[in-house]
Amino acid sequence: MVKIDWKKCTMCLFLLTGFMLGLFAGAMGLTVIVSYRIDKYHERINYLEMTIAEKDTKLQKLNDSLNRKKYVLKDIDIIPEGDIDEMVKISLQKHISDKLSSLIGKEISSIDTDLIEEVVNNRVMRLGDVQYRLKFSKMIVTEILRLWLQVETIN
């Protein structure tokens, strides 16, 4: 008959129980840490999804407004015609463009073409010692305002 040493068995049982409890406590601790990080990731994902949804609605509104976009004046082109030299043409273009620059950025439908004609027609401009009279020829209003002007030298 084999004699069992109960003292050794209880020691093995205590060791095995301690090992199992340690393994169980470690697994529980690891589970708590991992689940905490997963919760943080879920919160971050939800936040990012809400941000994306907000950006999508803003983008949709911008696309809708671009589709219904009204034409605005982007540039002014002055075309002086007449027997004048190139430097006078450039000076006249700059001066008249400066006068009409407040129209840039306005909707084309709100620009008063009669007012533009009145501002430019029969205007006398002095460049140096010479005076020039501007006479309105024609105008085209698209995204670029084009004015054709007859320039006469006044003595």
Buried (B, 14 or more C-beta within 10 A) or exposed (E): EEEEEEEEEEEEEEEEEEEEEEEEEEEEEEEEEEEEEEEEEEEEEEEEEEEEEEEEEEEEEEEEEEEEEEEBBEEBEBEBEBEBEEEBBEBBBEBBBEBBEEBEEEEBEEBEEEEBEEBBBEBEBEEEEEEBBBBBBEBEBEEEBBBBBEBEEEE
